[in-house]
């Protein structure tokens, strides 16, 4: 479910997730009035009716964009699939210092120990980037190896035109 959400939010998936039915670009038609339109603040969005696969709303669904914090959803899915929630992870120097200035952090210090569950909460609730890096190292040994695992998972769930580097 979260993986599908990731694909829908970012408009990154095609195939089974992206039926050929097309709505009006940048508009949502109210089913009752068939003429009431709304604007969505996001640069890109898609709303698909679950039962029929009909696209009810789309906006820039094929534009390449940085997925920002929605990558944390895929990070969490992979961590949950590969780790015990009570497993311990230690914050490495690389994980803590890999976060670019200005990005969200939880001020995790090098050498601090956390359970996977604690890191997932910090990752998903506080959007702490270093928590994602610590999880990545715990699952795959390195951030770059984890990015490759993310690419494999994205492909597995039907995402196309999706590529992670870190």
SULQUILIN-V943196 format. One record per residue. RES is the residue in one letter. PSI is psi in whole degrees, -180 to 180 (* if undefined). BURIAL is # if it has 16 or more other ideal C-beta (glycine too) atoms within 10 Angstrom, else .. D_LAST is the distance of its C-alpha to the last C-alpha in Angstrom with 1 decimal. Layout:
# SULQUILIN-V943196
RES | PSI | BURIAL | D_LAST
RES | PSI | BURIAL | D_LAST
This chain:
# SULQUILIN-V943196
X | -46 | . | 23.1
X | -37 | . | 19.9
X | -42 | # | 18.1
X | -40 | . | 20.9
X | -45 | . | 20.6
X | -47 | # | 16.9
X | -42 | # | 18.1
X | -45 | # | 21.2
X | -43 | . | 19.8
X | -11 | # | 17.5
X | 33 | # | 19.9
X | -13 | # | 17.4
X | 145 | # | 19.7
X | -166 | . | 22.8
X | -126 | . | 25.4
X | -29 | . | 26.7
X | -17 | # | 25.0
X | 84 | # | 26.1
X | 167 | . | 29.9
X | -3 | . | 31.9
X | 136 | . | 33.8
X | 132 | . | 33.1
X | 175 | # | 33.8
X | 130 | . | 34.6
X | 126 | . | 31.7
X | 24 | . | 31.0
X | 151 | . | 33.8
X | 122 | # | 34.6
X | 126 | . | 38.1
X | 130 | . | 39.8
X | -29 | . | 41.4
X | -42 | . | 44.6
X | -19 | . | 45.4
X | 6 | . | 43.3
X | -4 | . | 43.2
X | 121 | . | 41.5
X | 148 | . | 38.1
X | 159 | . | 35.4
X | 148 | . | 32.5
X | 133 | # | 29.0
X | -34 | . | 27.2
X | 152 | . | 23.7
X | -27 | . | 22.8
X | 145 | # | 22.2
X | 159 | # | 23.6
X | 141 | # | 25.3
X | 120 | . | 27.9
X | 132 | # | 29.1
X | 123 | . | 32.2
X | -47 | . | 31.5
X | -38 | . | 34.9
X | -19 | . | 35.2
X | 6 | . | 31.8
X | 134 | . | 33.3
X | 117 | # | 31.1
X | -28 | . | 32.7
X | 139 | # | 30.6
X | 147 | # | 28.0
X | 115 | # | 26.6
X | 40 | # | 24.4
X | -18 | # | 22.9
X | 5 | . | 22.0
X | 138 | . | 20.5
X | 128 | . | 16.9
X | 156 | . | 15.3
X | 129 | . | 12.2
X | -5 | # | 12.2
X | -136 | . | 11.7
X | -8 | . | 12.5
X | -17 | . | 13.3
X | -24 | # | 9.9
X | -26 | # | 11.3
X | -47 | # | 14.0
X | -38 | # | 12.2
X | -46 | # | 10.6
X | -43 | # | 14.2
X | -48 | # | 15.8
X | -41 | # | 14.1
X | -44 | # | 14.9
X | -39 | . | 18.4
X | -24 | . | 18.9
X | -4 | . | 18.1
X | 156 | # | 19.4
X | 135 | . | 22.8
X | -23 | . | 22.7
X | -4 | . | 24.9
X | 143 | . | 22.7
X | 145 | . | 22.0
X | 141 | # | 18.7
X | 135 | . | 18.8
X | 114 | # | 16.7
X | 165 | # | 15.7
X | -45 | . | 15.9
X | -43 | . | 12.3
X | -43 | # | 11.1
X | -40 | # | 13.6
X | -5 | . | 13.4
X | -15 | # | 9.7
X | 125 | # | 10.5
X | 150 | . | 11.9
X | 134 | . | 15.6
X | -11 | . | 16.9
X | 158 | . | 14.1
X | 134 | . | 15.5
X | 170 | # | 16.0
X | 17 | # | 18.7
X | 36 | . | 19.7
X | 138 | # | 18.8
X | 148 | . | 20.3
X | 131 | . | 19.4
X | -11 | . | 21.3
X | 144 | . | 21.8
X | 139 | . | 22.1
X | 156 | # | 21.3
X | 161 | . | 21.9
X | -41 | # | 19.2
X | -44 | . | 21.3
X | -43 | . | 21.3
X | -39 | # | 17.5
X | -41 | # | 17.4
X | -44 | # | 20.1
X | -38 | # | 18.4
X | -50 | # | 15.1
X | -33 | # | 17.2
X | -45 | . | 20.2
X | -5 | . | 19.1
X | 36 | # | 15.6
X | 114 | # | 14.6
X | -38 | # | 10.9
X | -28 | # | 11.8
X | -39 | # | 13.2
X | -41 | # | 10.0
X | -39 | # | 8.6
X | -44 | # | 12.2
X | -42 | # | 12.3
X | -47 | # | 9.3
X | -37 | # | 11.2
X | -37 | # | 14.4
X | -47 | # | 13.7
X | -7 | # | 12.2
X | -25 | . | 13.0
X | 161 | . | 9.7
X | -41 | # | 6.0
X | -38 | . | 5.8
X | -36 | . | 8.7
X | -38 | # | 7.6
X | -39 | # | 5.2
X | -40 | . | 8.6
X | -38 | # | 10.5
X | -41 | # | 9.2
X | -41 | # | 10.3
X | -43 | . | 13.5
X | -42 | # | 14.1
X | -44 | # | 13.8
X | -43 | . | 16.2
X | -38 | . | 18.4
X | 6 | # | 19.0
X | 8 | # | 19.9
X | 136 | # | 17.2
X | 160 | . | 17.5
X | 33 | . | 15.9
X | 127 | # | 12.5
X | 127 | . | 9.5
X | 140 | # | 5.8
X | -31 | . | 3.8
X | * | . | 0.0
